[in-house]
Amino acid sequence: MDVNAQGLDNAEPKYGAQLAMYNRMKNPTLRLVLCGAAMLTAVASTGCQSSVGGQTLPSAYFLQDDVQYFVKGPEFKLTREAAALKEARAEATLKR
């Protein structure tokens, strides 16, 4: 193999199939098509978010997802903590 002044192999092959592949990859149209196909494949395989009827749907597989249901609870989530603070304040005022 030829070696340039920096000790690196030259990028241009000289024989048979390597030369044919090198010449094909030098073509900017082919390179653009391959990059476009790779990007399209990446976008298609990851899924995309869409909006249908006012709903934001995360992917094409939303119908197969399990439904998450959360039972309605109290509006104020810290009822026990508020009661404990109120009781502590009442005890503090009694000790004074």
GIJO-V941911 format. One record per backbone hydrogen bond with DSSP energy under -0.5 kcal/mol. NH is the residue of the N-H (numbers start at 1). CO is the residue of the C=O. Records with the same first field share a line. If there is no record, write none. Layout:
BEGIN
NH->CO / CO
END
This chain:
BEGIN
4->8
7->4
10->2
13->11
18->15
19->15
20->16
21->17
22->18
23->19
24->20
25->21
26->22
27->23 / 24
31->27
32->28
33->29
34->30
35->31
36->32
37->33
38->34
39->35
40->36
41->37
42->38
43->39
44->40
45->41
46->42
47->43
50->57
52->50 / 55
55->52
57->50 / 55
62->59
64->61
65->61 / 62
69->67
71->69
77->75
79->76
82->78
83->79
84->80
85->81
86->82
87->83
88->84
89->85
90->86
91->87
92->88
93->89
94->90
95->91
96->92
END
